[in-house]
Amino acid sequence: MEQTQNIVNNKVSVMAENLIGSEIIKLAGEVKAKIAQGEKIYNLTIGDFNPSLFPIPTALKNEIVEAYVNNETNYPAANGMEELRVQVADFLKTRQGLNYSPNSILISGGARPLIYALYQTLIDKNDTVLFPVPSWNNNHYSHLSGAKQQIIETKPENDFMPTAGELKPYIKEATMIALCSPLNPTGTTFTKEGLAEICQLVLEENQRRGANEKPLYLLFDQIYWVLTYGETQHFDPVSLFPEMRDYTIYIDGISKAFAATGVRVGWAFGPQKVMDKMRAILSHVGAWSPKAEQVATANFLANKSEVDEYLHAFKKNIHKRLDAFYIGMTKLKAKGYHVDAIPPQAAIYLTVKFDLVGKTTANGHVLENIADVTAYLLNKAHIAIVPFYAFGTSTSSPWYRLSVGTADYDEIDAMFILIEKALEELH
């Protein structure tokens, strides 16, 4: 008897079929494989913290434990626990000068669900999202929401921050501009003048559109804003122009400010109607932050002396590492190697340049592209860093993100010995 072959059809949605993977995760997989084989790899790819080097605040940890002891384990309010929203409002007012009511603040399980919800709230299929590159994940959120992507590749002479002049030609077609400052992946920030010029563009465009068109909104991701160093100041749209309040949605939280990436407490704030619709979306998704962590975060933020003490030491330790890497890169540059770096400004990232395409290794292999350069640094110098093309730039960009969140300060000198040895062998 002839046997019938079963054909399994695993067809999925067009959106899911065409969703591309993360280049950072791909690189992380290569790093993990080498470490599993016993190699010593200095992994500077991760936008996260090594908890043994950068633990969350002890007071926050104690509050989390206490919340679970007190059985704070049922569903939280859909927009977040009121006591947390009150403390976030106070945190924003006292430290940033922003006045938002607790009802205008939405709590979620970190920043990612909030960004997703904002895209879903504002973007109809084929609406245009305007964003600069390098930047983090705007291409993926645009894909998930069916948006058209208008990408602006920024320049090193502007610290990779977008300018009003670069955005202006695309303003009329855009529904949303997605900005981040301090910027992931560069650790650079807007100047007051640079951000003000962009805000003026948004205000002028919304005046042109009037009441009958969907406004031009601004997603302003400031998740790293507490982490600024030296003379760097953080500027934000509504502080510069109160009229921007109607169009700006902020993304924020404790993930970076308190090394609490796994604690999953983020918040957004902005126009009331937008926040209400984001809350409705997230209530269906179930993307709330755990209740115990919310209660703990509220209690921690209320203890201003504990917050100040933690941030002082935390920022000092991050800045020390950023400075050490920057000094190391400038010394290599002074020796004539084709490297560079932008002075550290904020966040946990240093922007570094390895302009090595076309160089030949000791065994005669030509580094033909940035992927080859990245692999050479990993295999020869045992250094893992993320090329900017993983953040949307052209694949020829010689710039990289170097993250210090997992860097042991006492190992930095050893890293540069390996980097210089690898550079010496190129010709």
N, C-alpha and C positions, 0 to 999 in steps of 0.2 A: 504494500500500500504506500502510495506517495505521501510523504510527510509535509504538512504545510508549515512554512516558516513564519513565525510571529514577527511582525515588524512593530517596533516600539517607536512611537512618535513623541519626542520630548520637546516639541516646539514651545517656545516661551514668547513673552511679549517682545516687541521690537526694542523697547527701552532696555529691558534686561539683557537681551541678546547683544546690544551694542554698548553696554556699560563697560568701560575699560578699567583695568586694575590699576592699583597704585604703584608707581615706580619706586616709591620709598619702601613699600612692603616687599617688592621684588628684591631690592638691594639688601634689605634687612634679612631676607631669606639666605642670601649668599653669605652674609656675615655670620649668621647663626651656624651655617654648615661648616664654615672654617673653624669657628670656636668649638663646635662639637668634635672636630678632628684634632683638637688640642692646640690649635694655633692661638697666639696672643694677638688679639685684634683690638685696636683702640676704636671703639664704635662711637663716632661722633655724629651719627645720622639721626638720632632719635629726638623728637621734640618733646621730651619728657625728662623726668628726674630719676636718678638712682636714689631710692629712699634711704640707703645707708649713708649717702653723702648729703642729701637734701630731704630730711624727713619732714612730714607735715608738722605744724605747730603742736607741741605737747598738749597745750590747753585744748586745742581742737580735737586731738585724739581722745583725750579724757572725756570731753563732752560727748563724743560719738559713743564711747563705751557706756557712759551713763545713760544716754538716750535708749540704748538697747536694754540696759538693766531695767529701765522704767517702762519697757514694753511699748515703745513708740514704733510699732511695726505694722500698723494698719494703713489703709490708703490715706495719702495726704490730700489736701485741697487741690483741685485741678490747676489752679494758677499758682500754687505754692502756699506753704504755711504762712499765715498772716504775720506771725512774729518774725519770720525771716524777711518777708517783704518790707516790714517796718525797719528792720536793721539795715537792709540793703539801701533803702531810701536815705537813711541817716548817713551811711557810709559814703554814698554819692554826694550828699549835700556837704558834709564836713570835709571831705578829702578832694572833691572835684568841683564843688560849687554848683552842682546840678540839682535842681528842685523837681523831683518827680514824686507823685503820690504813690503809696504802696499799691494802690489799685492799677497803676500804670506799669507795674513790674510783674514780669512773668518768670516763674522759676521752672527749670527743667533739669534733666539729667545731663548736665554739661552744656557746652555751647553748640554742639553739633545738631541736636534736635531743634534748637531754636533757629539756627540758620536754615535748616530744612523747612521748618514751619513758615518762616518768613518768605522763602521762595514760593512755597505753595500758596501762601496768602496773597502775594502781590502779582505773581507771574501767570498769565494765561499762555496757552500753547502758542509758540512763535513770537511772543513778546521778546524784546531784546534786553539782555543784561550786559552792561558795559563794565569791564573790569580790567585792571592792569595785570601784567605778569612780569616778574614772578609773583605768584600769589598762591594761597592754599585752598584747593578744592572747589573753587568757583566753577571750574569746568564741569566737575561732577554734579554739583547742585543744579547747574543749568541743564545738564542732560536729564536729571531726574524730574525736572519740572517742565521739560519740553521747550525750553527757551532757546532763542538764537543767542549765540555768543559773539560779542564784539570785543575783541582782545586788543589791548594796547601794550606793546612791549616797551618797558621803561629803560632808562639809561643809567649807567654807572655814575655819570657826572651829576645826576640828580639823586644819588643814593638809592636808585631804583624806586623812587616814589613818583607816582604819576603827577603830571602838571595839568593845569587847566587848559593850556594850549593843546596838549595831546588828547584830552577828552572832548574838547569843544566840537569838533567836526561830527561827533556821533551822538550828541546830546538829544537832538530832536527825535531820534528814532528809539531812544532808550526808555524803558519802564523803570529800571533800577540801576544805580551805580553801586558796585560792591567795593568798599575800601577797607583797609586794615592799617591801623597805626597804634603802637609799633607793629612793624610788618613782619609776618612770617612769610618768607624765610630769611629776610635780610637783617632783622634787628635794627632797622633804620626807621625814622619817624618823619612825619610832616613838619615842615616849618610853619610858623603862624601864618606867614604870607601865602605859602603854597596852598594850605588848606582853605584859607579865606577866599582865595581866587576860585577854587572849585565850588565852595558854598555859594558864591555870588552867581556862578553859572547856573546852579540848581535853582536858586531863587528867581533868576531872570527867566529861565525856561518855564517854571511853574506859573509865573505871571503871564507869560505868552499863552499857555494852555488854557488858563481860565478855569471855570467851574465845570465845564462839560467834558473835559478829557481826564483820563487817569493821570494823576500827578507823577512827576519824576521823583522817585524815592531814593534815599541813600541808606544803604546798609553800612553801618560803621562798627567794625569789629575792633574792640579795644581790650581784648582779653589780656594783653600784656601791659596795660597802661601804667600799672603800679611800678613796673620794673624799668625805671629809667635811671641813667647814671650820669655823673659829672654835671655838665651844664645843660644836659638835655631836658626839655620840658615837653609834657604831653599836652597837645591841643585837641579840642573836639569841636564839632560843628555848632552845637547849640550854645556853648560858652562864647563862641565867636559871634554868632548871629542868632539871637533868640527866635527869629522867624523860621529858622531851620527846624524848630521843634515839630512842626506839622509834617515834616518829610523825612526825619531821621529816626532810624531804629538802631539802637545800640545793642551789641552783643558783648557779654561780660561774664564774670564768674570767678570762682576761687581756684580753678585748675592750675593756672600759672602763677598767680600772685602768692599762693600759699603752698606751692608744690603738691597740690592735691588733685592731680589729674584723674586718679582712680576713685576719688570720693564722689565725683559726678554731681556737683552743684553749680549750675550756671544760671544766669538771668539775662533777660532782655527787657528793654524799656523803650517806650516811644508813644506815638499817637494812640489814643485809647481804642479807637475802632480796630486798628491793626492788631493791637495786643489782644483784644477780645477774640478776633478771628484766629490768631495764632493759638490761643488757649483752646479754642474749640477743636482745632486740628489735632493738637497734642493730646487732648483728652481722649480722642478716638484712638490715637496711636499708643497711648499709655506710656509716654516718655518722661514721666515725672521723676524727679530726684527722690531717693528713698526718704521716708519721713524722718527716721532717726538722724540722718545726715543733715536734713534741713533744720531740725530743732537744734542740733549741735552747732551748726554754722551760725544760727541766730544768736546763740549764747556766746559763741566765740567773738563775733563781730561787736557785740555789746561791751566786751572787755577791751577797751581801747588801748590800755597800757600793754596788754599781752600782744595785741596786733602790732603796735609800734615796735615793741622789743623784737618780735620775730622778723618783721620786715627789715629792720636795720641790719641784723646779722645776715639774713638771707640775701639781701641785695649786695652786701659787702662781699660775700663768698662768690656770688655769680660774677660780679664785676672783676674781682681778682683773677678769675679764670679767663674772662674775655680779654682783659689787658695782657695777660701772659701769652695768649695765642696771638694777639695783635703784635706784640713786641717781637715774638718769634718770627712772624711772617715778615715784618719790616726789616729784621736783620737778614733774612734770606734774600729779600729784594735788594738790600744794600750790597750784598755779595755778588749781585749780577744775575741771580736766578730769575726766571720768568714767572714770578709770583707777585701777588699784591693783596691788600686787605683794606677794607673801609673801617675807620676807627669805630669802636663799639659805642652805641648810643643807648640801646634798650633791649628788652627781652632776654633770651638766652642764646642768641645767635650772633655769629660773626660771619660777615660776608668776605670770602676769600677767593682768590683767583689763581688758578694753575693753568697758565697759557702754554701748554706743552704739545699741542697737536703738531705733528710733523717731526717731532724729536724721535731719535732712534735709541732703543735700549741696548744694554751691553751685549745681549745675544742677537742683535741685528733686527729686532722687530720694530717696525715703524708704528708710532702712535697715530693712527689715521683719523681718529675722532674722539669726542669727549668720553664716550663709553670706554674706549681704550685707555684714556688717561685715568679715569676713575678706577678701572681694573688694575692699572699699574700701581697706583697709590695704595690700593688694597693689598695687592700681592707682594709688592716690594717694600713699602713703608709700613704696611700693616695698619693703615689709617683708612677708616671708612667715613666718607662725607657725601653729601647729596648734591648732584649737579643741578643747576637751575632749570634744566629742561624738564626735571621732574615736577617743576612748578609752572610749567606752561611756556617757558621761553623757547627760542629756537634751539635746535640740538647742537648748534655751533658755539653757544655761549660758554666761555671758559670759567664762569663764576660758579661758586658752590656755597651751600649752607653748611656751616660748622656749628654744631650744637654743643654747649658745655654742660648740659644738665646731667650727663653721666660721666663727666671728666674728673678724674682724680687729679687734684692740683699737683701732687708730688710726682706724677708721671709725665707732666707736660714737657719737661726738658728731654726726657727719653724719647718722646714722640718726635721732637724736632731733630734729634740726632738721626733717627731713621728717615725722616723726610729729607734731610739734607743729603744723606748717603744715597737715597733714591734719585735725587735731582743730579747729584754728581755723576752718576752713571749714564745719564742721557747725553747725547751729542747730536 
